[in-house]
Each structure stands twice: as structure tokens, then as C-alpha cells.
Amino acid sequence: MGWLTVNEIAVAAMFATFIWMLFRGIPVAFALVGVSLLFVLIAEIGLDPYRKAFEGVIAFDRTGIDYRKLQALSGRIFGNTIKNPVLVALPMFIYMGLMLDQSGVAQRMMHAMQKLFGSLRGGLSLTVLLIGIILAASTGVIGASVTLLGVMALPAMMAQNYSKPIATGTIASAGTLGILIPPSIMLVIMSDQLAISLGDLFMGALFPGLILGALYIVFIVIYGFISPDSMPAPERAGRVGWHEVKEVMIAVIPPMFLILLVLGSIFVGIATPTEASGLGALGATLLALFARKLNWKVFREVARSTLNTSGYIVGIFLAANFFAYVLRRYGGDEIVQELVLSAFDNPYLTVGFILFIVFCLGFLLDWIEITIIIMPLMLPIIHGLELAVPGFDQVRDPQVVWFAILVAVTLQTSFLTPPVGFALFYLKGVCPPGVSLSHIYRGIIPFVMLQLLGLFIVFEFPALTTWLPSVAYGD
């Protein structure tokens, strides 16, 4: 086994230091910039004087970077990132999700669907999952979805003597579907980082997202038969008739209108995804207005939350560009790519290995850091692999689209896996007394397994991610 180069040690140390700083509670953007500045200092001041002492023992390649050269980053950041028109969709979709939360649509759906499914064994879980799928296709904001479902459904589930793990697991998993089912802010960022069509990603993620939702529903139905005491039917249940069906239809029409406005306009070619985000923001505002929920206070809070969330993501964008620039000067991209490519000869095993890395990183990092830092490093690898991904002669870079959706499905697990699973903490914040984190941790285990099953299905059948884009965006 040969000696590691100083550059290889430095690359490993950069990642390790970044993760250590996160666990110390330092904000992500500050950690990324701090690590970058530290390793510029180490490269040019700390290590270089000792280069001769290590010569012939450990190879050292100068990074060719100093603090004066960092000013080149401003042109790169403002030229490639800030001016990217695709990123205009980011605050629009965030605004749409937050405003829809204020419109009362979810509360009306919960009230109507409880009457329709509440008399069934596991009916409340099915209600939560169906509402989660609809919210996912109309909001895409995980924090709002998980919190909303927790506030609306968890007290009713506890009153009906549902198992605490199955109740919390259902809510957490249903609320995270919005990060995959379009319009998804994760896909917006992936489109920017991988330089591929956002429309292709939106259409490509639709079937995998619905497959995950279907897997959850099938699991709940089967689990209800296997363990009836975990999801008991209510002792007193009213009859379900046409009136209850009509209530559900009326409650579902507003979010379906929003979904049709956004995804429908993209699919038929009336609007680009960026333009559709504006339509979605307008549609959500109109729904809140018609529901008499819109006032100056609500508008101000939604606008402020949109600004805070967008600023947080853009801040990480800028810091990650800084981190990636320094990492690249150390030769980090070549080191990572060589490590991944040397693991397996089979290209599909290489893709599987990358997904395993992403899955493991999901325990430690948020999806934003993984998307912004890891995805660009893996892009040249995917371009160089010979993968038989059908593009139906219409989709550009079909294997990159397939890979992006695979990573998106994998990152679903990052919301549910401790210690950084944000959905778990969103839910814990609204749990009634008696529901602990241990209940939530046990509840998410079967749903993480289902997410991995969904990942396997998409891996085995790449056409699930490329057929719809070929129909919607064929040249």
C-alpha cells in the first residue's frame, strides 16, 4: 500500500473538518466558508515550508491558490449561480407552498377524508398518506407539510388508539414526499448543479414519487390486516354516503387546480418550469384569497418566511461554491472520482456505490449540502459510464436524468434517518405529550425500507424516469 499524498489527506481532512463543525453546531454556510479559508491557509502557509522535509516520502502538489486568487470566485458565483434563471423558480415554489399552507386547503381535506375513510381500519393513516401525496404535488415544502399533518392528524390517531410508532412513521414519511414529487425545490437545485432541464427532472420524478406513495398505502393496508390492534377502527363510525364523497371532491378541487396550473402548464408546453412557478405562486395566493385567509399579516409572514428560506439556501449555494473551488484546487474532484471508479468495473455497481455513499451521507448531512457538494463531483463519472438508459430519442442526457432521480429518491431517506433527519424534529415539535423520539425512530424504520424498495424499482426500470420527459419535452 503506497503513501497517501498530502493532497489526498487534505481532501479527507476538509470533509472531516466540515462534518465536525456541523456537529459543533456551526451553521452550514459558515462551516463551508470557514473550512475553505482554513485549508487555503494550510496549503500556502502551514504545509509549504515543510515540503522539502517530506520530499521523497510523501508527494505534495501545490494547490496554486492564495487569498488574492479567491477574488475570482465573485465572477464565477454571480456569473454561473446567481444569474441562473432556473433558480428564479426556487423562491416562487417556496412561496407557493407556504401560501397554500395558509389557505386552509389541507385542513378541509383532512376533515372531509376523515369522514370518508375514518371508519376503515387504518383509515386515518390512509387519509394522511393521500393528503401527503396531494400536498407534495402542490407545495414541496417539507417543514410545512410534516408540521401540518402532525398538528391535524396525530391527536386524532392518538384518540383512536393508534400505535404511536405507526402513527408518527406515517405522518413523517407522507410529509417528506414533497421533496421528490414535483414541484420540488430539491429538483430545482439539482437542475442547476447538473446543468440539465428542470422540466425533464419534474416529469422524470413524477412516477417514482407516485410509486413511493403507492408503496406506503399498500404497506398500511397490509399492516392493518396483520396487526389490527395497531390501527383500530373507530368504535362509532357513521355511514359513508354520497354526501361524504361530495365533500372530499370539493375539498380536493383547489389543490388539484394548483397542480394542474403548475404541472399541467409545463406538460403541455404552455409555460417553462420557471414561468409555472410564478403561476403556482399566483394560484396559491388566489386560493388563500377565495378562502378568506389572505390579509396583510399572512402575506407579510409568508413573504418573510420565503425570504428566510431562500436566503438560507442561496447562502449555502455561495458557501458551497467557495468550498468546491478550494477542494478542486487540491485535486479533490479527481481524487473522489478515482476512488469511486476504482471500486467496481461494472457501471451499474458504480452507480449503486454512489447511491450507497449518498445514503450514508444522509445520516450526517442535509440534502442541500449533499446536492450542492456531491452531485457536481459525481457528474463526470456518470457521463463516463456506459449505461443503457432509454432516452426514447428525445431526452437529452437520459442517464444523468435517471441518476438525478435515483439520488433524489435516496435523499428521501435523509429526512427520516437520525441524527439529522429534519422530518423527525419537525414532527417531534408538534407531538402531544407521551409521544417520544424513540416512538418516531421506530415508526420510520419500515418507511425507510419502503423508500429503499422504491429506489430498487427505479434502479431496475430506468424508463420510469425518462418516458414521461420524452413525451412532454420531445424535441
Secondary structure, DSSP 4 states (H G I P E B T S, - for coil): -PPPPHHHHHHHHHHHHHHHHHHTT--HHHHHHHHHHHHHHIIIIISGGGHHHHTTTS--------GGGGGHHHHHIIIIIIT-GGGGHHHHHHHHHHHHHHTTHHHHHHHHHHHHHTTSTTHHHHHHHHHHHHHHTTT--HHHHHHHHHHHHHHHHHHTT--HHHHHHHHHHHHGGGGTSSS-HHHHHHHHHHT--HHHHHHHHHHHHHHHHHHHHHHHHHHHHH-GGGSPPPSS-PPP-HHHHHHHHHHHHHHHHHHIIIIIHHHTTSS-HHHHHHHHHHHHHHHHHHTT---HHHHHHHHHHHHHHHHHHHHHHHHHHHHHHHHHHTTHHHHHHHHHHTT-SSHHHHHHHHHHHHHHHTTTS-HHHIIIIIHHHHHHHHHHS------TTT-SSHHHHHHHHHHHHHHHGGGTSTTS-HHHHHHHTTPPTT--HHHHHHHHHHHHHHHHHHHHHHHH-THHHHHHHHHHS--
